[in-house]
Amino acid sequence: MVATRGCTQILTAWERVYRFLRDAFPAAHYHQGRTLAAVAQDARAVTATFADGSKVEADLLVGADGIRSPVRQLLLPDLAPGYAGYVAWRALLAEQDFPSQLREEIFPFMSFGLPPGEQFLGYPVAGPDNDLRAGRRRYNVIWYRPADEHTTLIDLLTDSNGVAHDNSIPPPLIRKQAIDDMRDAAERFLGWQFRDIVRLIDEPILQPICDLESPRMAFGRIAIVGDAAFVARPHVAAGVTKAADDAAALAQALAHADNVEAGLKNFEAGQVAVNRRIIQRARHLGAYLQASQTADERANSARHGIPEAVLAETALPGT
Ligand SMILES: Cc1cc2nc3c(=O)[nH]c(=O)nc-3n(C[C@H](O)[C@H](O)[C@H](O)COP(=O)(O)OP(=O)(O)OC[C@H]3O[C@@H](n4cnc5c(N)ncnc54)[C@H](O)[C@@H]3O)c2cc1C
């Protein structure tokens, strides 16, 4: 153990957040299985056209359609998420599979392993069916590793049939050799606690880390929010919070405006700046993990890659 820091953290899992939100939203307004294909607007209304040919006309359209947002691609066709220069190996492990020493010393804490230029991170989350009881919870594992965009990343995203995937690869298609190399690196570079944790991983997930910064969030009667507009690298743990903050800011702006277009302009004026700061902060914290770095980023790495800085800058006091 190199450094510890006392700091209460509140952690949750997507399933749990989703259930609360889904239960609060009237079922009659939730239409699953419909794919948005096109949007068009004039001074009077905005029209959404779906893949089945159906159309919906409305005063306002909000593109909350994620990192590959079809709405954003229609409005800002030249903008795309940018690869950050590193990947995350991820896994969710059952608490009950942890040997007793690991369960006592590591499981309850947010723990970091810091091989040079890399970051291993683990923390407890709710178990299946949002179970918070000891013994039924799960442990979230993330291991950031540099991967050059033109060599290592292509190799990692190429499946056993030789098919090179673009942005992500389904876990069952990750080549055994790629997983074996990751396991081998764990044995060589990680402390014993994290080596034991990697040995518990059955089928890892591979996530190339990307970010995205949109110049605009309002386009007449159309707004883009959440990951559709801004994607931060994971170190600020702000993905869900900033999507919710965009939604709240949009509702506020519309409530105080005379018309939809004016409301969206006010929303954009506040949220673009907030989101830019989040994206910049996450880039700053993750720069030391990149396969290649500018001179500034290298200087930054020396300050931010050390254990005391990672603990102080990643975790924030709970309230
Ligand atoms: C592996 C991983 C781990 C993460 N961990 C965390 C974490 O610990 N904490 C955190 O805060 N964030 C985390 N994030 C980020 C977080 O998931 C996102 O920031 C957040 O989900 C963004 O919410 P959103 O509503 O903007 O977009 P999304 O949650 O991506 O939702 C977009 C929705 O739009 C739908 N959609 C897309 N195209 C169409 C179409 N053509 N027609 C109709 N619907 C469409 C999609 O089906 C989806 O339901 C993680 C992300 C990943 C990939």
The ligand as a Tripos MOL2 file, in Angstrom:
@<TRIPOS>MOLECULE
LIG
   53    58     1     0     0
SMALL
NO_CHARGES

@<TRIPOS>ATOM
      1 C1        -18.5970    0.8720  -20.2750 C.3       1 LIG1
      2 C2        -19.1020    2.2330  -19.7950 C.ar      1 LIG1
      3 C3        -19.0990    2.5360  -18.4340 C.ar      1 LIG1
      4 C4        -19.5740    3.7650  -17.9610 C.ar      1 LIG1
      5 N1        -19.5390    4.0380  -16.6180 N.ar      1 LIG1
      6 C5        -20.0250    5.2150  -16.1600 C.ar      1 LIG1
      7 C6        -20.0080    5.5390  -14.7700 C.ar      1 LIG1
      8 O1        -19.5550    4.7540  -13.9450 O.2       1 LIG1
      9 N2        -20.5080    6.7460  -14.3700 N.ar      1 LIG1
     10 C7        -21.0210    7.6500  -15.2550 C.ar      1 LIG1
     11 O2        -21.4740    8.7290  -14.8410 O.2       1 LIG1
     12 N3        -21.0400    7.3750  -16.5770 N.ar      1 LIG1
     13 C8        -20.5520    6.1970  -17.0460 C.ar      1 LIG1
     14 N4        -20.5430    5.9500  -18.3900 N.ar      1 LIG1
     15 C9        -21.0280    7.0020  -19.2890 C.3       1 LIG1
     16 C10       -22.5670    7.0100  -19.2850 C.3       1 LIG1
     17 O3        -23.0520    5.7120  -19.6160 O.3       1 LIG1
     18 C11       -23.0390    8.0300  -20.3020 C.3       1 LIG1
     19 O4        -22.3890    9.2720  -20.1070 O.3       1 LIG1
     20 C12       -24.5540    8.2480  -20.1520 C.3       1 LIG1
     21 O5        -25.2390    7.0140  -20.3470 O.3       1 LIG1
     22 C13       -25.0270    9.2750  -21.1700 C.3       1 LIG1
     23 O6        -26.4250    9.3310  -21.1380 O.3       1 LIG1
     24 P1        -27.2360    9.7610  -22.4230 P.3       1 LIG1
     25 O7        -28.6950    9.6700  -22.0140 O.co2     1 LIG1
     26 O8        -26.7150   11.0460  -22.9440 O.co2     1 LIG1
     27 O9        -26.9380    8.6630  -23.5560 O.3       1 LIG1
     28 P2        -27.1520    7.0910  -23.5460 P.3       1 LIG1
     29 O10       -27.2570    6.5400  -22.1590 O.co2     1 LIG1
     30 O11       -26.1160    6.5260  -24.4520 O.co2     1 LIG1
     31 O12       -28.6000    6.9080  -24.2060 O.3       1 LIG1
     32 C14       -28.8070    7.1280  -25.5930 C.3       1 LIG1
     33 C15       -30.1050    6.4180  -25.9940 C.3       1 LIG1
     34 O13       -30.4480    6.7970  -27.3290 O.3       1 LIG1
     35 C16       -30.9040    5.6400  -28.0120 C.3       1 LIG1
     36 N5        -30.7290    5.8160  -29.4650 N.ar      1 LIG1
     37 C17       -29.5720    5.9260  -30.1680 C.ar      1 LIG1
     38 N6        -29.8240    6.0530  -31.4870 N.ar      1 LIG1
     39 C18       -31.1920    6.0500  -31.6250 C.ar      1 LIG1
     40 C19       -32.0890    6.1460  -32.7460 C.ar      1 LIG1
     41 N7        -31.6550    6.2880  -34.0110 N.pl3     1 LIG1
     42 N8        -33.4130    6.1040  -32.5110 N.ar      1 LIG1
     43 C20       -33.8980    5.9460  -31.2390 C.ar      1 LIG1
     44 N9        -33.0970    5.8480  -30.1490 N.ar      1 LIG1
     45 C21       -31.7600    5.8980  -30.3420 C.ar      1 LIG1
     46 C22       -30.0450    4.5190  -27.4510 C.3       1 LIG1
     47 O14       -30.6690    3.2670  -27.6520 O.3       1 LIG1
     48 C23       -29.9790    4.8990  -25.9730 C.3       1 LIG1
     49 O15       -31.0690    4.3610  -25.2510 O.3       1 LIG1
     50 C24       -20.0680    4.7190  -18.8780 C.ar      1 LIG1
     51 C25       -20.1000    4.4220  -20.2520 C.ar      1 LIG1
     52 C26       -19.6110    3.1840  -20.7070 C.ar      1 LIG1
     53 C27       -19.6410    2.8860  -22.1950 C.3       1 LIG1
@<TRIPOS>BOND
     1     1     2 1
     2     2     3 ar
     3     2    52 ar
     4     3     4 ar
     5     4     5 ar
     6     4    50 ar
     7     5     6 ar
     8     6     7 ar
     9     6    13 1
    10     7     8 2
    11     7     9 ar
    12     9    10 ar
    13    10    11 2
    14    10    12 ar
    15    12    13 ar
    16    13    14 ar
    17    14    15 1
    18    14    50 ar
    19    15    16 1
    20    16    17 1
    21    16    18 1
    22    18    19 1
    23    18    20 1
    24    20    21 1
    25    20    22 1
    26    22    23 1
    27    23    24 1
    28    24    25 2
    29    24    26 1
    30    24    27 1
    31    27    28 1
    32    28    29 2
    33    28    30 1
    34    28    31 1
    35    31    32 1
    36    32    33 1
    37    33    34 1
    38    33    48 1
    39    34    35 1
    40    35    36 1
    41    35    46 1
    42    36    37 ar
    43    36    45 ar
    44    37    38 ar
    45    38    39 ar
    46    39    40 ar
    47    39    45 ar
    48    40    41 1
    49    40    42 ar
    50    42    43 ar
    51    43    44 ar
    52    44    45 ar
    53    46    47 1
    54    46    48 1
    55    48    49 1
    56    50    51 ar
    57    51    52 ar
    58    52    53 1
@<TRIPOS>SUBSTRUCTURE
     1 LIG1         1 GROUP 0 **** ****
